[in-house]
Amino acid sequence: MIRFSRRPSRALVLFLLVCAPLSFAQNKSKTDLATLERNIRAEMNFLASDALQGRGSATNFERIAAEYIGSQFRQFGLEPAADPDASGAPGFVQRVPLQTLKFTEPPTLCATAGGQTQTWQYGRDLLTYFLRSTQAAGELQVINADESPAKGAFALVRLAADADRQKRQDVLRRARAASAAGVLFLETEANKQARASGTSRVPDLPGRGMESTAAGFVALTLSQSVFDALAAMPAGTKVEFSGPSQVSDSGATWNAVGVLRGSDKESQEAIFLSAHLDHLGVSDASTGDTIFNGADDDASGCVSVLELARALAAGPRPKRTIYFVCFGSEERGGLGAQYFVSHSPVPLEKTIADLNFEMLGRPDSKVPADTLWFTGFERSNLGPELARRGVRLVADPHPEQNFFQRSDNYTLALRGVVAHTVSSFGLHTDYHRVSDEASKIDFAFMTQSINSMIEPVRWLANSSFRPAWEPGKAPTR
């Protein structure tokens, strides 16, 4: 028996502390669980490295990103929640089968007005710029490049032939957000040369998910004569793009999924923390930098999910279950998210919320310092409640950009889940360009931002609070 004096020595106190039960040592402080900048840098510098070749949607490089994220989930102590691995045990990577739609003959564009129909053919009169369907139809609407078309319209856009790619992308974004049927551009000189060469292949659509519910949408480039003919037709002219097609299997895209099981009766309820792991791959440019590294879009979101997984798994087990998900093929229309939702591991009515993370790598000058913003802030009570719980979170300062509808949160929101995106994107000019590299990331800002989310997310996972849409604010198709 060890006898203690009334006042034990410092050496004895130190001995007792070192030999304390493990449960005491595991009672970690909030500081111990904080995200470290070095971890953020390590994850970012891999995901956005040239080695991953831009993590192109449905490519093997996207799969490598998914496998890396899955391996991190395993290391942090999450449980696998995806497809079986080589041993037959559940894994961390989910394979999402894709299909390809292929035209079997050159498609046509038709315009009907006053009982008269004019028809133009792919390769001879027009080329495709962007395809999400083998057919689209709507009423002709002539608009300027800075305008949004009406829902269901086929928009003929007044945009100079030499306008840069970003301006065309802006037009497409607004048109898709407005649920237009399609967009018609005047062809560029490069389009004209490709068409005149007579070598244009009949186009294939990019892979789509088996459960794809994305609305049909097309963008075409027209010869000057076709553009002028349509511009002279009256508003309301019926425009239709179509062609015979066939469906075939076409590879896969990849999700990474890990789960932190809840500890209480509330464990049947779940929270999703999500981001997208794909980007644009490699440019077809023949010179210069050709890799779309996608550091801010959306390696920053994946890193946020990873670091939240690290912190939450290291602390006390939450009452509610938390799924950590990085989706594939967001850039192709949210294919990974659509599959995950259609095969949700938990009933959607038991899904409390989805917090999606997209483009948090740099601060936005339109909001106060060290502040994040929340898409659709006014649509539900989730954003205000998280802000009240300590996140420096404000409404999206760019409502004209329709960001609420432009990320994977929207797939869940359309199914009734209260789902929003957390971001700090300040409309920087590196968006969807090869210059979106890790060297542009503000790592101190990212570290502070992720740390600000840990305790509010932990609170959500341990509370009885159930977010709800504000009256009349739930999204509908």
C-alpha positions as CSV (number, residue, x, y, z in Angstrom):
1,M,0.0,0.0,0.0
2,I,1.3,3.5,-0.9
3,R,0.9,5.9,1.9
4,F,0.4,9.6,1.0
5,S,1.5,12.5,3.0
6,R,-1.1,15.2,3.7
7,R,0.4,17.3,0.9
8,P,1.6,15.0,-2.0
9,S,4.7,16.1,-3.9
10,R,4.6,17.6,-7.4
11,A,6.3,14.4,-8.7
12,L,3.5,12.3,-7.3
13,V,0.8,14.5,-8.8
14,L,2.5,14.2,-12.2
15,F,2.7,10.4,-11.7
16,L,-1.1,10.3,-11.0
17,L,-1.9,12.4,-14.0
18,V,0.2,10.3,-16.4
19,C,-1.4,7.1,-15.1
20,A,-4.9,8.5,-15.1
21,P,-7.6,6.3,-16.8
22,L,-7.8,6.6,-20.6
23,S,-11.4,7.9,-20.3
24,F,-10.0,11.0,-18.6
25,A,-7.4,11.5,-21.4
26,Q,-10.1,11.2,-24.0
27,N,-12.1,14.1,-22.5
28,K,-10.7,16.4,-25.2
29,S,-11.2,20.1,-25.1
30,K,-12.7,22.1,-28.0
31,T,-9.2,23.4,-28.7
32,D,-7.9,19.8,-29.1
33,L,-10.7,19.1,-31.7
34,A,-10.0,22.3,-33.7
35,T,-9.1,22.1,-37.4
36,L,-5.5,22.7,-38.1
37,E,-4.3,24.7,-41.1
38,R,-1.6,22.1,-41.9
39,N,-4.3,19.4,-42.4
40,I,-6.3,21.7,-44.7
41,R,-3.2,22.4,-46.7
42,A,-2.3,18.7,-47.0
43,E,-5.8,17.7,-48.2
44,M,-6.1,20.7,-50.6
45,N,-2.7,20.3,-52.1
46,F,-3.5,16.7,-53.1
47,L,-7.1,17.1,-54.3
48,A,-6.2,20.2,-56.4
49,S,-2.8,18.9,-57.6
50,D,-1.9,18.4,-61.2
51,A,-1.6,14.7,-60.4
52,L,-5.4,14.5,-60.3
53,Q,-5.8,16.1,-63.7
54,G,-8.7,18.3,-62.7
55,R,-10.9,15.4,-61.3
56,G,-13.0,15.3,-64.4
57,S,-16.5,14.1,-63.9
58,A,-16.8,10.3,-64.3
59,T,-13.1,9.9,-65.0
60,N,-10.6,7.6,-63.2
61,F,-9.1,10.7,-61.6
62,E,-12.5,11.5,-60.1
63,R,-12.4,8.0,-58.7
64,I,-9.0,8.5,-57.2
65,A,-10.3,11.6,-55.4
66,A,-13.2,9.5,-54.1
67,E,-10.9,6.7,-52.9
68,Y,-8.6,9.3,-51.2
69,I,-11.5,10.9,-49.4
70,G,-12.9,7.5,-48.4
71,S,-9.5,6.5,-47.0
72,Q,-9.5,9.7,-44.9
73,F,-13.0,8.8,-43.6
74,R,-11.7,5.4,-42.5
75,Q,-8.7,7.0,-40.8
76,F,-10.9,9.4,-38.8
77,G,-13.0,6.5,-37.5
78,L,-16.1,6.7,-39.6
79,E,-18.0,3.6,-40.6
80,P,-18.3,2.7,-44.3
81,A,-21.6,3.4,-45.9
82,A,-21.1,2.6,-49.6
83,D,-20.4,-0.4,-51.9
84,P,-18.6,-3.5,-50.8
85,D,-14.8,-3.5,-51.2
86,A,-12.7,-6.3,-52.6
87,S,-13.2,-8.4,-49.5
88,G,-17.0,-8.1,-49.7
89,A,-17.2,-5.8,-46.7
90,P,-18.9,-2.4,-47.0
91,G,-16.6,0.3,-48.3
92,F,-16.4,4.1,-48.5
93,V,-16.8,4.6,-52.3
94,Q,-20.1,4.3,-54.1
95,R,-20.2,3.5,-57.8
96,V,-22.9,5.3,-59.7
97,P,-23.7,3.7,-63.1
98,L,-24.1,6.0,-66.0
99,Q,-25.8,5.8,-69.4
100,T,-25.0,7.6,-72.6
101,L,-27.6,8.9,-75.1
102,K,-26.3,8.9,-78.7
103,F,-27.9,10.3,-81.8
104,T,-28.1,7.6,-84.5
105,E,-28.6,10.3,-87.2
106,P,-27.8,14.0,-87.3
107,P,-30.4,16.0,-85.3
108,T,-32.4,18.9,-86.7
109,L,-33.6,22.3,-85.6
110,C,-37.1,23.2,-86.7
111,A,-39.0,26.5,-86.5
112,T,-42.8,26.7,-87.2
113,A,-44.6,30.0,-87.6
114,G,-47.8,30.7,-89.6
115,G,-48.2,27.1,-90.5
116,Q,-44.8,27.1,-92.2
117,T,-41.8,25.1,-91.0
118,Q,-38.1,25.6,-91.7
119,T,-35.6,22.9,-90.9
120,W,-31.9,23.0,-90.4
121,Q,-29.5,20.1,-89.9
122,Y,-26.6,19.5,-87.5
123,G,-23.2,19.7,-89.2
124,R,-24.5,21.6,-92.2
125,D,-26.3,24.6,-90.5
126,L,-25.5,24.3,-86.8
127,L,-23.4,22.6,-84.1
128,T,-24.1,21.6,-80.5
129,Y,-22.5,23.7,-77.7
130,F,-24.1,22.1,-74.7
131,L,-26.4,19.0,-74.5
132,R,-28.5,17.6,-71.6
133,S,-31.1,16.0,-73.8
134,T,-31.7,14.6,-77.3
135,Q,-34.7,16.8,-77.7
136,A,-36.0,20.2,-76.5
137,A,-38.9,22.4,-77.6
138,G,-40.1,25.9,-76.7
139,E,-41.3,29.2,-78.0
140,L,-38.7,31.5,-79.6
141,Q,-37.6,34.4,-77.5
142,V,-34.9,36.9,-78.6
143,I,-32.9,38.3,-75.7
144,N,-29.8,40.2,-75.0
145,A,-26.8,38.4,-73.4
146,D,-27.5,39.9,-69.9
147,E,-31.1,38.9,-69.8
148,S,-32.8,35.8,-68.5
149,P,-35.2,33.9,-70.8
150,A,-38.7,32.9,-69.8
151,K,-39.4,29.5,-68.4
152,G,-39.7,27.0,-71.3
153,A,-38.4,29.4,-73.9
154,F,-35.9,28.7,-76.7
155,A,-33.7,31.8,-76.4
156,L,-32.0,33.3,-79.4
157,V,-29.2,35.3,-77.8
158,R,-27.8,38.6,-79.1
159,L,-24.1,37.9,-78.4
160,A,-21.1,38.8,-80.5
161,A,-19.5,35.8,-82.3
162,D,-16.2,36.6,-80.6
163,A,-17.6,36.8,-77.1
164,D,-15.4,34.8,-74.7
165,R,-16.3,31.5,-73.1
166,Q,-17.2,33.0,-69.8
167,K,-19.9,35.2,-71.2
168,R,-21.5,32.2,-72.9
169,Q,-21.3,30.3,-69.7
170,D,-23.0,33.1,-67.9
171,V,-25.8,33.0,-70.5
172,L,-26.2,29.2,-70.0
173,R,-26.3,29.6,-66.2
174,R,-29.1,32.2,-66.3
175,A,-31.0,30.2,-68.9
176,R,-30.8,26.9,-66.9
177,A,-31.7,28.7,-63.7
178,A,-34.8,30.1,-65.5
179,S,-35.7,26.6,-66.7
180,A,-35.5,27.6,-70.4
181,A,-35.7,24.9,-73.0
182,G,-32.5,25.9,-74.8
183,V,-30.2,28.7,-76.0
184,L,-29.2,29.6,-79.6
185,F,-25.9,31.4,-80.2
186,L,-24.3,32.9,-83.3
187,E,-21.4,30.6,-84.2
188,T,-17.8,31.6,-83.5
189,E,-15.1,31.5,-86.2
190,A,-13.9,28.2,-84.8
191,N,-17.4,26.8,-85.0
192,K,-17.7,28.0,-88.6
193,Q,-14.5,26.3,-89.6
194,A,-15.5,23.1,-87.9
195,R,-18.9,23.1,-89.6
196,A,-17.4,24.0,-93.0
197,S,-14.9,21.1,-92.8
198,G,-17.8,18.6,-92.9
199,T,-16.0,16.4,-90.4
200,S,-18.2,17.1,-87.3
201,R,-19.3,13.8,-85.7
202,V,-22.9,13.3,-84.6
203,P,-22.8,14.3,-80.9
204,D,-23.1,12.1,-77.9
205,L,-24.6,13.3,-74.6
206,P,-22.3,13.1,-71.6
207,G,-23.1,10.2,-69.2
208,R,-26.3,10.6,-67.2
209,G,-27.4,8.8,-64.1
210,M,-30.0,6.0,-64.3
211,E,-32.2,8.1,-62.0
212,S,-31.5,11.4,-63.7
213,T,-34.4,13.8,-63.4
214,A,-32.6,16.8,-64.9
215,A,-34.8,18.8,-67.3
216,G,-33.9,18.7,-71.0
217,F,-31.7,21.6,-72.1
218,V,-29.6,22.3,-75.2
219,A,-27.4,25.1,-76.5
220,L,-26.6,25.3,-80.2
221,T,-24.3,27.5,-82.4
222,L,-25.9,28.6,-85.6
223,S,-24.6,29.8,-88.9
224,Q,-25.2,33.5,-89.7
225,S,-28.0,32.7,-92.2
226,V,-29.9,30.5,-89.7
227,F,-29.4,33.0,-86.9
228,D,-30.8,35.8,-89.1
229,A,-33.7,33.7,-90.2
230,L,-34.8,33.0,-86.7
231,A,-34.3,36.6,-85.6
232,A,-36.8,37.6,-88.3
233,M,-39.5,35.2,-87.0
234,P,-42.2,36.5,-84.7
235,A,-42.1,35.9,-80.9
236,G,-43.9,32.7,-80.0
237,T,-42.5,30.8,-83.0
238,K,-42.3,27.1,-82.0
239,V,-38.7,25.9,-82.0
240,E,-37.8,22.2,-81.7
241,F,-34.5,20.4,-81.6
242,S,-34.6,16.6,-81.9
243,G,-33.1,13.5,-83.5
244,P,-33.4,9.7,-83.3
245,S,-31.2,8.3,-80.5
246,Q,-30.3,5.2,-78.5
247,V,-29.2,4.5,-74.9
248,S,-26.1,2.5,-73.8
249,D,-24.3,1.9,-70.6
250,S,-21.4,4.3,-70.1
251,G,-19.1,3.8,-67.2
252,A,-19.6,5.4,-63.8
253,T,-19.1,8.3,-61.5
254,W,-18.1,8.0,-57.9
255,N,-19.3,9.2,-54.5
256,A,-17.4,8.9,-51.2
257,V,-19.6,8.2,-48.2
258,G,-18.8,7.7,-44.5
259,V,-21.1,7.7,-41.5
260,L,-20.8,8.6,-37.8
261,R,-23.6,6.6,-36.1
262,G,-25.7,8.3,-33.5
263,S,-25.8,7.1,-30.0
264,D,-29.4,7.8,-28.9
265,K,-33.0,7.1,-30.0
266,E,-32.5,10.0,-32.3
267,S,-29.9,8.0,-34.2
268,Q,-32.6,7.1,-36.7
269,E,-32.5,10.7,-37.8
270,A,-29.7,11.9,-40.0
271,I,-27.8,15.0,-41.0
272,F,-25.9,15.1,-44.3
273,L,-22.7,17.1,-44.7
274,S,-21.8,17.2,-48.4
275,A,-19.7,18.7,-51.1
276,H,-18.8,17.6,-54.7
277,L,-15.4,16.0,-55.5
278,D,-15.4,16.4,-59.3
279,H,-14.3,19.3,-61.5
280,L,-13.7,20.1,-65.2
281,G,-10.8,17.8,-65.9
282,V,-8.4,18.9,-68.7
283,S,-8.8,21.6,-71.3
284,D,-8.6,20.9,-75.0
285,A,-6.2,23.8,-75.4
286,S,-2.9,22.8,-77.1
287,T,-0.7,25.2,-75.2
288,G,-0.2,26.6,-71.7
289,D,-1.8,25.3,-68.5
290,T,-4.5,22.8,-69.5
291,I,-5.6,21.5,-66.0
292,F,-8.7,22.7,-64.3
293,N,-7.4,22.1,-60.8
294,G,-10.6,23.2,-59.1
295,A,-9.1,24.3,-55.8
296,D,-11.9,26.5,-54.7
297,D,-14.5,24.7,-56.8
298,D,-14.8,22.4,-55.0
299,A,-11.7,20.9,-53.3
300,S,-12.4,23.5,-50.6
301,G,-15.8,22.0,-50.0
302,C,-14.4,18.5,-49.8
303,V,-11.7,19.6,-47.4
304,S,-14.5,21.2,-45.2
305,V,-16.4,17.9,-45.1
306,L,-13.2,16.0,-44.3
307,E,-12.2,18.3,-41.5
308,L,-15.7,18.3,-40.0
309,A,-15.5,14.5,-40.1
310,R,-12.1,14.6,-38.3
311,A,-13.4,16.9,-35.6
312,L,-16.8,15.3,-35.0
313,A,-15.5,11.7,-35.0
314,A,-12.9,12.6,-32.4
315,G,-15.4,14.0,-30.0
316,P,-18.3,12.4,-28.1
317,R,-20.7,10.4,-30.3
318,P,-23.6,12.6,-31.4
319,K,-27.2,11.6,-30.8
320,R,-28.2,11.9,-34.4
321,T,-26.4,10.1,-37.2
322,I,-24.2,12.1,-39.5
323,Y,-23.4,11.1,-43.1
324,F,-20.4,12.7,-44.7
325,V,-20.8,12.6,-48.5
326,C,-18.7,13.9,-51.4
327,F,-20.6,13.6,-54.6
328,G,-19.3,12.8,-58.1
329,S,-20.4,14.5,-61.4
330,E,-21.9,17.7,-59.9
331,E,-20.4,19.5,-62.9
332,R,-22.5,17.2,-65.2
333,G,-25.7,18.0,-63.6
334,G,-25.6,16.5,-60.1
335,L,-25.5,12.9,-61.2
336,G,-23.8,11.5,-58.0
337,A,-26.2,13.4,-55.7
338,Q,-29.3,12.2,-57.7
339,Y,-28.2,8.6,-57.3
340,F,-27.4,9.0,-53.6
341,V,-30.8,10.5,-52.9
342,S,-32.6,7.8,-54.9
343,H,-30.7,5.2,-52.9
344,S,-30.6,7.1,-49.6
345,P,-29.2,5.1,-46.7
346,V,-31.9,6.7,-44.5
347,P,-35.5,7.6,-45.3
348,L,-35.6,11.2,-46.5
349,E,-38.4,12.0,-44.0
350,K,-35.8,11.1,-41.3
351,T,-33.1,13.4,-42.9
352,I,-33.0,16.5,-40.7
353,A,-30.9,18.7,-43.0
354,D,-28.2,18.8,-45.6
355,L,-25.4,21.3,-45.2
356,N,-23.6,21.4,-48.6
357,F,-20.1,23.1,-48.8
358,E,-19.0,24.8,-52.0
359,M,-16.3,27.3,-52.7
360,L,-15.1,28.3,-49.2
361,G,-11.5,28.9,-50.2
362,R,-11.5,32.7,-50.3
363,P,-13.3,35.4,-48.4
364,D,-16.1,37.3,-50.1
365,S,-15.6,41.1,-50.0
366,K,-19.4,41.7,-50.1
367,V,-19.8,40.3,-46.5
368,P,-18.0,41.2,-43.3
369,A,-14.6,39.7,-42.6
370,D,-14.5,36.0,-41.5
371,T,-18.1,35.5,-42.6
372,L,-19.7,32.8,-44.6
373,W,-23.0,33.0,-46.5
374,F,-25.9,30.6,-46.9
375,T,-27.8,30.0,-50.1
376,G,-31.6,30.4,-49.7
377,F,-31.1,31.9,-46.2
378,E,-34.7,33.2,-46.2
379,R,-36.2,29.9,-47.3
380,S,-35.9,28.1,-44.0
381,N,-35.1,28.6,-40.3
382,L,-31.9,26.6,-40.5
383,G,-29.5,29.4,-41.5
384,P,-30.7,31.9,-38.9
385,E,-30.6,29.2,-36.2
386,L,-27.0,28.2,-37.1
387,A,-26.0,31.9,-37.0
388,R,-27.6,32.2,-33.6
389,R,-25.5,29.2,-32.5
390,G,-22.2,30.9,-33.4
391,V,-21.5,30.5,-37.1
392,R,-20.8,33.9,-38.7
393,L,-23.4,33.2,-41.4
394,V,-25.4,35.7,-43.5
395,A,-27.7,35.6,-46.5
396,D,-26.2,35.1,-49.9
397,P,-25.1,38.5,-51.2
398,H,-25.5,37.4,-54.8
399,P,-29.2,36.4,-55.2
400,E,-29.1,37.2,-58.9
401,Q,-26.7,34.3,-59.4
402,N,-29.3,31.7,-58.2
403,F,-26.7,29.8,-56.2
404,F,-29.4,28.0,-54.2
405,Q,-30.2,26.0,-57.3
406,R,-26.7,25.6,-58.6
407,S,-25.2,22.9,-56.3
408,D,-26.1,19.4,-55.0
409,N,-28.2,20.8,-52.1
410,Y,-30.9,21.5,-54.6
411,T,-31.3,17.8,-55.5
412,L,-32.2,17.1,-51.8
413,A,-34.3,20.3,-51.5
414,L,-36.5,19.2,-54.3
415,R,-37.2,16.0,-52.4
416,G,-38.3,17.9,-49.3
417,V,-35.0,17.9,-47.3
418,V,-34.1,21.3,-45.8
419,A,-30.8,21.6,-47.8
420,H,-28.6,24.7,-48.3
421,T,-25.1,25.5,-49.4
422,V,-22.5,27.2,-47.2
423,S,-20.1,29.3,-49.3
424,S,-17.9,32.4,-49.5
425,F,-17.6,32.6,-53.2
426,G,-17.0,36.3,-54.2
427,L,-17.4,35.8,-57.9
428,H,-13.6,35.7,-58.4
429,T,-12.5,35.4,-62.0
430,D,-10.8,32.1,-61.6
431,Y,-14.2,30.3,-61.5
432,H,-14.2,27.4,-64.0
433,R,-10.8,28.4,-65.3
434,V,-7.4,26.7,-65.1
435,S,-6.2,29.4,-62.7
436,D,-8.3,28.0,-59.8
437,E,-5.3,26.6,-58.0
438,A,-4.3,25.9,-54.5
439,S,-1.9,28.9,-54.5
440,K,-5.0,31.2,-54.6
441,I,-6.5,29.7,-51.4
442,D,-6.7,31.7,-48.2
443,F,-5.8,28.9,-45.8
444,A,-6.1,31.0,-42.6
445,F,-9.7,32.0,-43.7
446,M,-10.6,28.4,-44.5
447,T,-9.3,27.2,-41.1
448,Q,-11.3,29.9,-39.2
449,S,-14.4,29.1,-41.3
450,I,-14.3,25.4,-40.7
451,N,-13.6,25.8,-37.0
452,S,-16.6,28.1,-36.7
453,M,-18.9,25.3,-38.0
454,I,-17.8,22.5,-35.7
455,E,-19.8,23.4,-32.5
456,P,-23.0,24.5,-34.3
457,V,-23.0,21.3,-36.3
458,R,-22.4,19.3,-33.2
459,W,-25.3,21.2,-31.6
460,L,-27.6,20.3,-34.5
461,A,-26.6,16.6,-34.2
462,N,-27.4,16.6,-30.5
463,S,-30.5,18.7,-30.3
464,S,-34.2,18.1,-31.0
465,F,-34.3,21.0,-33.3
466,R,-35.8,20.1,-36.7
467,P,-35.3,22.7,-39.5
468,A,-38.4,23.6,-41.6
469,W,-39.1,25.5,-44.8
470,E,-40.7,28.9,-44.3
471,P,-44.3,29.0,-45.6
472,G,-44.3,29.0,-49.4
473,K,-40.5,28.8,-49.6
474,A,-39.9,25.1,-50.2
475,P,-38.6,24.6,-53.8
476,T,-40.7,23.0,-56.4
477,R,-39.8,21.8,-59.9
